Amino acid sequence: MLRFLLDVNISHETAKFLKSLGYDAKTVAQFGLEKAEDIEIAKKAAREKRILVTLDLDFGEIFYFSMKEKI
């Protein structure tokens, strides 16, 4: 089953929609991370094995630089 973590810039309605389709969708607010730095949100998504859904382009840089040494 796909698991999603929705960033603060994604509507709660999107979480409801994904849940209605049977997916495990949580918002960062449900984890108390609404004021967290992007790196903490990315780490939470990785630990929880969740797909991060965001409109924030900074997450691409976080992923690139964290994976750069592994590629």
TIDOVEX-127784 format. One record per residue: residue number from 1; x, y, z of N, C-alpha, C in turn. Coordinates in steps of 0.2 Angstrom, whole numbers, plus 5000, padded with zeros to 4 digits. Layout:
BEGIN
<rec><i>NUM</i><n_xx>X</n_xx><n_yy>Y</n_yy><n_zz>Z</n_zz><ca_xx>X</ca_xx><ca_yy>Y</ca_yy><ca_zz>Z</ca_zz><c_xx>X</c_xx><c_yy>Y</c_yy><c_zz>Z</c_zz></rec>
...
//
This chain:
BEGIN
<rec><i>1</i><n_xx>5004</n_xx><n_yy>4994</n_yy><n_zz>5000</n_zz><ca_xx>5000</ca_xx><ca_yy>5000</ca_yy><ca_zz>5000</ca_zz><c_xx>5004</c_xx><c_yy>5006</c_yy><c_zz>5000</c_zz></rec>
<rec><i>2</i><n_xx>5003</n_xx><n_yy>5011</n_yy><n_zz>4996</n_zz><ca_xx>5006</ca_xx><ca_yy>5017</ca_yy><ca_zz>4996</ca_zz><c_xx>5004</c_xx><c_yy>5021</c_yy><c_zz>5002</c_zz></rec>
<rec><i>3</i><n_xx>5010</n_xx><n_yy>5025</n_yy><n_zz>5005</n_zz><ca_xx>5009</ca_xx><ca_yy>5029</ca_yy><ca_zz>5011</ca_zz><c_xx>5011</c_xx><c_yy>5036</c_yy><c_zz>5009</c_zz></rec>
<rec><i>4</i><n_xx>5007</n_xx><n_yy>5041</n_yy><n_zz>5011</n_zz><ca_xx>5009</ca_xx><ca_yy>5048</ca_yy><ca_zz>5009</ca_zz><c_xx>5010</c_xx><c_yy>5052</c_yy><c_zz>5015</c_zz></rec>
<rec><i>5</i><n_xx>5014</n_xx><n_yy>5057</n_yy><n_zz>5014</n_zz><ca_xx>5015</ca_xx><ca_yy>5062</ca_yy><ca_zz>5019</ca_zz><c_xx>5014</c_xx><c_yy>5069</c_yy><c_zz>5016</c_zz></rec>
<rec><i>6</i><n_xx>5009</n_xx><n_yy>5073</n_yy><n_zz>5017</n_zz><ca_xx>5007</ca_xx><ca_yy>5079</ca_yy><ca_zz>5014</ca_zz><c_xx>5010</c_xx><c_yy>5085</c_yy><c_zz>5018</c_zz></rec>
<rec><i>7</i><n_xx>5014</n_xx><n_yy>5089</n_yy><n_zz>5014</n_zz><ca_xx>5017</ca_xx><ca_yy>5095</ca_yy><ca_zz>5017</ca_zz><c_xx>5012</c_xx><c_yy>5100</c_yy><c_zz>5019</c_zz></rec>
<rec><i>8</i><n_xx>5014</n_xx><n_yy>5105</n_yy><n_zz>5022</n_zz><ca_xx>5009</ca_xx><ca_yy>5110</ca_yy><ca_zz>5025</ca_zz><c_xx>5006</c_xx><c_yy>5114</c_yy><c_zz>5019</c_zz></rec>
<rec><i>9</i><n_xx>5009</n_xx><n_yy>5114</n_yy><n_zz>5013</n_zz><ca_xx>5006</ca_xx><ca_yy>5118</ca_yy><ca_zz>5007</ca_zz><c_xx>5001</c_xx><c_yy>5114</c_yy><c_zz>5003</c_zz></rec>
<rec><i>10</i><n_xx>5000</n_xx><n_yy>5108</n_yy><n_zz>5005</n_zz><ca_xx>4995</ca_xx><ca_yy>5103</ca_yy><ca_zz>5002</ca_zz><c_xx>4988</c_xx><c_yy>5103</c_yy><c_zz>5006</c_zz></rec>
<rec><i>11</i><n_xx>4983</n_xx><n_yy>5104</n_yy><n_zz>5003</n_zz><ca_xx>4976</ca_xx><ca_yy>5104</ca_yy><ca_zz>5006</ca_zz><c_xx>4975</c_xx><c_yy>5098</c_yy><c_zz>5010</c_zz></rec>
<rec><i>12</i><n_xx>4971</n_xx><n_yy>5099</n_yy><n_zz>5016</n_zz><ca_xx>4969</ca_xx><ca_yy>5093</ca_yy><ca_zz>5020</ca_zz><c_xx>4964</c_xx><c_yy>5089</c_yy><c_zz>5016</c_zz></rec>
<rec><i>13</i><n_xx>4961</n_xx><n_yy>5093</n_yy><n_zz>5011</n_zz><ca_xx>4956</ca_xx><ca_yy>5089</ca_yy><ca_zz>5007</ca_zz><c_xx>4959</c_xx><c_yy>5084</c_yy><c_zz>5002</c_zz></rec>
<rec><i>14</i><n_xx>4966</n_xx><n_yy>5085</n_yy><n_zz>5001</n_zz><ca_xx>4969</ca_xx><ca_yy>5080</ca_yy><ca_zz>4997</ca_zz><c_xx>4971</c_xx><c_yy>5074</c_yy><c_zz>5001</c_zz></rec>
<rec><i>15</i><n_xx>4972</n_xx><n_yy>5075</n_yy><n_zz>5007</n_zz><ca_xx>4973</ca_xx><ca_yy>5069</ca_yy><ca_zz>5012</ca_zz><c_xx>4966</c_xx><c_yy>5065</c_yy><c_zz>5012</c_zz></rec>
<rec><i>16</i><n_xx>4961</n_xx><n_yy>5069</n_yy><n_zz>5013</n_zz><ca_xx>4954</ca_xx><ca_yy>5066</ca_yy><ca_zz>5013</ca_zz><c_xx>4953</c_xx><c_yy>5062</c_yy><c_zz>5007</c_zz></rec>
<rec><i>17</i><n_xx>4955</n_xx><n_yy>5065</n_yy><n_zz>5001</n_zz><ca_xx>4954</ca_xx><ca_yy>5061</ca_yy><ca_zz>4995</ca_zz><c_xx>4958</c_xx><c_yy>5055</c_yy><c_zz>4994</c_zz></rec>
<rec><i>18</i><n_xx>4964</n_xx><n_yy>5056</n_yy><n_zz>4996</n_zz><ca_xx>4968</ca_xx><ca_yy>5050</ca_yy><ca_zz>4996</ca_zz><c_xx>4966</c_xx><c_yy>5044</c_yy><c_zz>5000</c_zz></rec>
<rec><i>19</i><n_xx>4964</n_xx><n_yy>5046</n_yy><n_zz>5006</n_zz><ca_xx>4961</ca_xx><ca_yy>5041</ca_yy><ca_zz>5011</ca_zz><c_xx>4955</c_xx><c_yy>5038</c_yy><c_zz>5008</c_zz></rec>
<rec><i>20</i><n_xx>4951</n_xx><n_yy>5042</n_yy><n_zz>5004</n_zz><ca_xx>4944</ca_xx><ca_yy>5039</ca_yy><ca_zz>5001</ca_zz><c_xx>4946</c_xx><c_yy>5034</c_yy><c_zz>4996</c_zz></rec>
<rec><i>21</i><n_xx>4952</n_xx><n_yy>5034</n_yy><n_zz>4993</n_zz><ca_xx>4954</ca_xx><ca_yy>5029</ca_yy><ca_zz>4988</ca_zz><c_xx>4958</c_xx><c_yy>5023</c_yy><c_zz>4991</c_zz></rec>
<rec><i>22</i><n_xx>4958</n_xx><n_yy>5024</n_yy><n_zz>4998</n_zz><ca_xx>4961</ca_xx><ca_yy>5018</ca_yy><ca_zz>5002</ca_zz><c_xx>4968</c_xx><c_yy>5019</c_yy><c_zz>5003</c_zz></rec>
<rec><i>23</i><n_xx>4971</n_xx><n_yy>5024</n_yy><n_zz>5002</n_zz><ca_xx>4978</ca_xx><ca_yy>5026</ca_yy><ca_zz>5004</ca_zz><c_xx>4979</c_xx><c_yy>5028</c_yy><c_zz>5011</c_zz></rec>
<rec><i>24</i><n_xx>4985</n_xx><n_yy>5027</n_yy><n_zz>5013</n_zz><ca_xx>4987</ca_xx><ca_yy>5029</ca_yy><ca_zz>5020</ca_zz><c_xx>4990</c_xx><c_yy>5036</c_yy><c_zz>5019</c_zz></rec>
<rec><i>25</i><n_xx>4986</n_xx><n_yy>5041</n_yy><n_zz>5020</n_zz><ca_xx>4989</ca_xx><ca_yy>5048</ca_yy><ca_zz>5019</ca_zz><c_xx>4988</c_xx><c_yy>5052</c_yy><c_zz>5026</c_zz></rec>
<rec><i>26</i><n_xx>4994</n_xx><n_yy>5055</n_yy><n_zz>5028</n_zz><ca_xx>4994</ca_xx><ca_yy>5059</ca_yy><ca_zz>5034</ca_zz><c_xx>4997</c_xx><c_yy>5066</c_yy><c_zz>5032</c_zz></rec>
<rec><i>27</i><n_xx>4995</n_xx><n_yy>5071</n_yy><n_zz>5036</n_zz><ca_xx>4998</ca_xx><ca_yy>5077</ca_yy><ca_zz>5035</ca_zz><c_xx>5004</c_xx><c_yy>5078</c_yy><c_zz>5040</c_zz></rec>
<rec><i>28</i><n_xx>5008</n_xx><n_yy>5083</n_yy><n_zz>5038</n_zz><ca_xx>5014</ca_xx><ca_yy>5085</ca_yy><ca_zz>5043</ca_zz><c_xx>5011</c_xx><c_yy>5087</c_yy><c_zz>5050</c_zz></rec>
<rec><i>29</i><n_xx>5005</n_xx><n_yy>5090</n_yy><n_zz>5050</n_zz><ca_xx>5002</ca_xx><ca_yy>5093</ca_yy><ca_zz>5056</ca_zz><c_xx>5000</c_xx><c_yy>5087</c_yy><c_zz>5060</c_zz></rec>
<rec><i>30</i><n_xx>4998</n_xx><n_yy>5081</n_yy><n_zz>5057</n_zz><ca_xx>4996</ca_xx><ca_yy>5075</ca_yy><ca_zz>5061</ca_zz><c_xx>5002</c_xx><c_yy>5073</c_yy><c_zz>5065</c_zz></rec>
<rec><i>31</i><n_xx>5008</n_xx><n_yy>5074</n_yy><n_zz>5063</n_zz><ca_xx>5014</ca_xx><ca_yy>5072</ca_yy><ca_zz>5066</ca_zz><c_xx>5017</c_xx><c_yy>5078</c_yy><c_zz>5070</c_zz></rec>
<rec><i>32</i><n_xx>5014</n_xx><n_yy>5083</n_yy><n_zz>5071</n_zz><ca_xx>5016</ca_xx><ca_yy>5089</ca_yy><ca_zz>5074</ca_zz><c_xx>5022</c_xx><c_yy>5093</c_yy><c_zz>5071</c_zz></rec>
<rec><i>33</i><n_xx>5023</n_xx><n_yy>5092</n_yy><n_zz>5065</n_zz><ca_xx>5028</ca_xx><ca_yy>5095</ca_yy><ca_zz>5061</ca_zz><c_xx>5027</c_xx><c_yy>5101</c_yy><c_zz>5057</c_zz></rec>
<rec><i>34</i><n_xx>5021</n_xx><n_yy>5104</n_yy><n_zz>5058</n_zz><ca_xx>5019</ca_xx><ca_yy>5110</ca_yy><ca_zz>5054</ca_zz><c_xx>5024</c_xx><c_yy>5115</c_yy><c_zz>5054</c_zz></rec>
<rec><i>35</i><n_xx>5028</n_xx><n_yy>5116</n_yy><n_zz>5059</n_zz><ca_xx>5033</ca_xx><ca_yy>5121</ca_yy><ca_zz>5059</ca_zz><c_xx>5040</c_xx><c_yy>5119</c_yy><c_zz>5059</c_zz></rec>
<rec><i>36</i><n_xx>5041</n_xx><n_yy>5112</n_yy><n_zz>5057</n_zz><ca_xx>5047</ca_xx><ca_yy>5109</ca_yy><ca_zz>5056</ca_zz><c_xx>5051</c_xx><c_yy>5111</c_yy><c_zz>5050</c_zz></rec>
<rec><i>37</i><n_xx>5058</n_xx><n_yy>5111</n_yy><n_zz>5050</n_zz><ca_xx>5062</ca_xx><ca_yy>5112</ca_yy><ca_zz>5045</ca_zz><c_xx>5061</c_xx><c_yy>5107</c_yy><c_zz>5039</c_zz></rec>
<rec><i>38</i><n_xx>5062</n_xx><n_yy>5109</n_yy><n_zz>5033</n_zz><ca_xx>5061</ca_xx><ca_yy>5104</ca_yy><ca_zz>5027</ca_zz><c_xx>5065</c_xx><c_yy>5097</c_yy><c_zz>5029</c_zz></rec>
<rec><i>39</i><n_xx>5071</n_xx><n_yy>5098</n_yy><n_zz>5031</n_zz><ca_xx>5075</ca_xx><ca_yy>5092</ca_yy><ca_zz>5032</ca_zz><c_xx>5072</c_xx><c_yy>5087</c_yy><c_zz>5037</c_zz></rec>
<rec><i>40</i><n_xx>5069</n_xx><n_yy>5090</n_yy><n_zz>5042</n_zz><ca_xx>5065</ca_xx><ca_yy>5085</ca_yy><ca_zz>5047</ca_zz><c_xx>5059</c_xx><c_yy>5082</c_yy><c_zz>5044</c_zz></rec>
<rec><i>41</i><n_xx>5056</n_xx><n_yy>5086</n_yy><n_zz>5040</n_zz><ca_xx>5050</ca_xx><ca_yy>5083</ca_yy><ca_zz>5036</ca_zz><c_xx>5052</c_xx><c_yy>5077</c_yy><c_zz>5031</c_zz></rec>
<rec><i>42</i><n_xx>5058</n_xx><n_yy>5079</n_yy><n_zz>5028</n_zz><ca_xx>5060</ca_xx><ca_yy>5074</ca_yy><ca_zz>5023</ca_zz><c_xx>5063</c_xx><c_yy>5067</c_yy><c_zz>5027</c_zz></rec>
<rec><i>43</i><n_xx>5066</n_xx><n_yy>5068</n_yy><n_zz>5033</n_zz><ca_xx>5068</ca_xx><ca_yy>5063</ca_yy><ca_zz>5037</ca_zz><c_xx>5062</c_xx><c_yy>5059</c_yy><c_zz>5039</c_zz></rec>
<rec><i>44</i><n_xx>5057</n_xx><n_yy>5062</n_yy><n_zz>5041</n_zz><ca_xx>5051</ca_xx><ca_yy>5059</ca_yy><ca_zz>5044</ca_zz><c_xx>5048</c_xx><c_yy>5054</c_yy><c_zz>5038</c_zz></rec>
<rec><i>45</i><n_xx>5047</n_xx><n_yy>5057</n_yy><n_zz>5032</n_zz><ca_xx>5045</ca_xx><ca_yy>5053</ca_yy><ca_zz>5027</ca_zz><c_xx>5049</c_xx><c_yy>5047</c_yy><c_zz>5025</c_zz></rec>
<rec><i>46</i><n_xx>5055</n_xx><n_yy>5048</n_yy><n_zz>5025</n_zz><ca_xx>5060</ca_xx><ca_yy>5042</ca_yy><ca_zz>5024</ca_zz><c_xx>5059</c_xx><c_yy>5037</c_yy><c_zz>5030</c_zz></rec>
<rec><i>47</i><n_xx>5059</n_xx><n_yy>5039</n_yy><n_zz>5036</n_zz><ca_xx>5058</ca_xx><ca_yy>5034</ca_yy><ca_zz>5041</ca_zz><c_xx>5052</c_xx><c_yy>5030</c_yy><c_zz>5041</c_zz></rec>
<rec><i>48</i><n_xx>5046</n_xx><n_yy>5034</n_yy><n_zz>5039</n_zz><ca_xx>5040</ca_xx><ca_yy>5031</ca_yy><ca_zz>5039</ca_zz><c_xx>5038</c_xx><c_yy>5028</c_yy><c_zz>5032</c_zz></rec>
<rec><i>49</i><n_xx>5043</n_xx><n_yy>5028</n_yy><n_zz>5028</n_zz><ca_xx>5043</ca_xx><ca_yy>5025</ca_yy><ca_zz>5021</ca_zz><c_xx>5036</c_xx><c_yy>5028</c_yy><c_zz>5017</c_zz></rec>
<rec><i>50</i><n_xx>5036</n_xx><n_yy>5035</n_yy><n_zz>5018</n_zz><ca_xx>5030</ca_xx><ca_yy>5038</ca_yy><ca_zz>5015</ca_zz><c_xx>5033</c_xx><c_yy>5042</c_yy><c_zz>5009</c_zz></rec>
<rec><i>51</i><n_xx>5028</n_xx><n_yy>5043</n_yy><n_zz>5004</n_zz><ca_xx>5030</ca_xx><ca_yy>5047</ca_yy><ca_zz>4998</ca_zz><c_xx>5028</c_xx><c_yy>5055</c_yy><c_zz>5000</c_zz></rec>
<rec><i>52</i><n_xx>5033</n_xx><n_yy>5059</n_yy><n_zz>5000</n_zz><ca_xx>5031</ca_xx><ca_yy>5066</ca_yy><ca_zz>5002</ca_zz><c_xx>5028</c_xx><c_yy>5070</c_yy><c_zz>4996</c_zz></rec>
<rec><i>53</i><n_xx>5022</n_xx><n_yy>5073</n_yy><n_zz>4998</n_zz><ca_xx>5019</ca_xx><ca_yy>5077</ca_yy><ca_zz>4993</ca_zz><c_xx>5019</c_xx><c_yy>5084</c_yy><c_zz>4995</c_zz></rec>
<rec><i>54</i><n_xx>5022</n_xx><n_yy>5088</n_yy><n_zz>4990</n_zz><ca_xx>5024</ca_xx><ca_yy>5095</ca_yy><ca_zz>4992</ca_zz><c_xx>5024</c_xx><c_yy>5099</c_yy><c_zz>4986</c_zz></rec>
<rec><i>55</i><n_xx>5023</n_xx><n_yy>5106</n_yy><n_zz>4987</n_zz><ca_xx>5024</ca_xx><ca_yy>5111</ca_yy><ca_zz>4982</ca_zz><c_xx>5030</c_xx><c_yy>5114</c_yy><c_zz>4983</c_zz></rec>
<rec><i>56</i><n_xx>5034</n_xx><n_yy>5113</n_yy><n_zz>4988</n_zz><ca_xx>5040</ca_xx><ca_yy>5116</ca_yy><ca_zz>4990</ca_zz><c_xx>5046</c_xx><c_yy>5113</c_yy><c_zz>4986</c_zz></rec>
<rec><i>57</i><n_xx>5049</n_xx><n_yy>5117</n_yy><n_zz>4981</n_zz><ca_xx>5055</ca_xx><ca_yy>5114</ca_yy><ca_zz>4977</ca_zz><c_xx>5061</c_xx><c_yy>5113</c_yy><c_zz>4981</c_zz></rec>
<rec><i>58</i><n_xx>5062</n_xx><n_yy>5115</n_yy><n_zz>4987</n_zz><ca_xx>5068</ca_xx><ca_yy>5114</ca_yy><ca_zz>4991</ca_zz><c_xx>5069</c_xx><c_yy>5107</c_yy><c_zz>4992</c_zz></rec>
<rec><i>59</i><n_xx>5064</n_xx><n_yy>5103</n_yy><n_zz>4993</n_zz><ca_xx>5064</ca_xx><ca_yy>5096</ca_yy><ca_zz>4994</ca_zz><c_xx>5068</c_xx><c_yy>5092</c_yy><c_zz>4989</c_zz></rec>
<rec><i>60</i><n_xx>5068</n_xx><n_yy>5094</n_yy><n_zz>4983</n_zz><ca_xx>5072</ca_xx><ca_yy>5091</ca_yy><ca_zz>4977</ca_zz><c_xx>5079</c_xx><c_yy>5092</c_yy><c_zz>4979</c_zz></rec>
<rec><i>61</i><n_xx>5081</n_xx><n_yy>5098</n_yy><n_zz>4981</n_zz><ca_xx>5088</ca_xx><ca_yy>5099</ca_yy><ca_zz>4983</ca_zz><c_xx>5090</c_xx><c_yy>5094</c_yy><c_zz>4989</c_zz></rec>
<rec><i>62</i><n_xx>5086</n_xx><n_yy>5094</n_yy><n_zz>4994</n_zz><ca_xx>5087</ca_xx><ca_yy>5090</ca_yy><ca_zz>5000</ca_zz><c_xx>5089</c_xx><c_yy>5082</c_yy><c_zz>4997</c_zz></rec>
<rec><i>63</i><n_xx>5084</n_xx><n_yy>5080</n_yy><n_zz>4993</n_zz><ca_xx>5085</ca_xx><ca_yy>5073</ca_yy><ca_zz>4991</ca_zz><c_xx>5091</c_xx><c_yy>5072</c_yy><c_zz>4987</c_zz></rec>
<rec><i>64</i><n_xx>5093</n_xx><n_yy>5077</n_yy><n_zz>4982</n_zz><ca_xx>5098</ca_xx><ca_yy>5077</ca_yy><ca_zz>4978</ca_zz><c_xx>5105</c_xx><c_yy>5076</c_yy><c_zz>4982</c_zz></rec>
<rec><i>65</i><n_xx>5106</n_xx><n_yy>5081</n_yy><n_zz>4987</n_zz><ca_xx>5112</ca_xx><ca_yy>5081</ca_yy><ca_zz>4990</ca_zz><c_xx>5112</c_xx><c_yy>5076</c_yy><c_zz>4996</c_zz></rec>
<rec><i>66</i><n_xx>5107</n_xx><n_yy>5073</n_yy><n_zz>4998</n_zz><ca_xx>5107</ca_xx><ca_yy>5067</ca_yy><ca_zz>5003</ca_zz><c_xx>5109</c_xx><c_yy>5061</c_yy><c_zz>4999</c_zz></rec>
<rec><i>67</i><n_xx>5107</n_xx><n_yy>5060</n_yy><n_zz>4993</n_zz><ca_xx>5108</ca_xx><ca_yy>5054</ca_yy><ca_zz>4989</ca_zz><c_xx>5114</c_xx><c_yy>5054</c_yy><c_zz>4985</c_zz></rec>
<rec><i>68</i><n_xx>5117</n_xx><n_yy>5060</n_yy><n_zz>4984</n_zz><ca_xx>5123</ca_xx><ca_yy>5061</ca_yy><ca_zz>4979</ca_zz><c_xx>5128</c_xx><c_yy>5056</c_yy><c_zz>4981</c_zz></rec>
<rec><i>69</i><n_xx>5130</n_xx><n_yy>5055</n_yy><n_zz>4987</n_zz><ca_xx>5135</ca_xx><ca_yy>5051</ca_yy><ca_zz>4989</ca_zz><c_xx>5134</c_xx><c_yy>5044</c_yy><c_zz>4988</c_zz></rec>
<rec><i>70</i><n_xx>5127</n_xx><n_yy>5042</n_yy><n_zz>4988</n_zz><ca_xx>5125</ca_xx><ca_yy>5035</ca_yy><ca_zz>4987</ca_zz><c_xx>5125</c_xx><c_yy>5033</c_yy><c_zz>4980</c_zz></rec>
<rec><i>71</i><n_xx>5125</n_xx><n_yy>5037</n_yy><n_zz>4975</n_zz><ca_xx>5124</ca_xx><ca_yy>5036</ca_yy><ca_zz>4968</ca_zz><c_xx>5131</c_xx><c_yy>5034</c_yy><c_zz>4965</c_zz></rec>
//
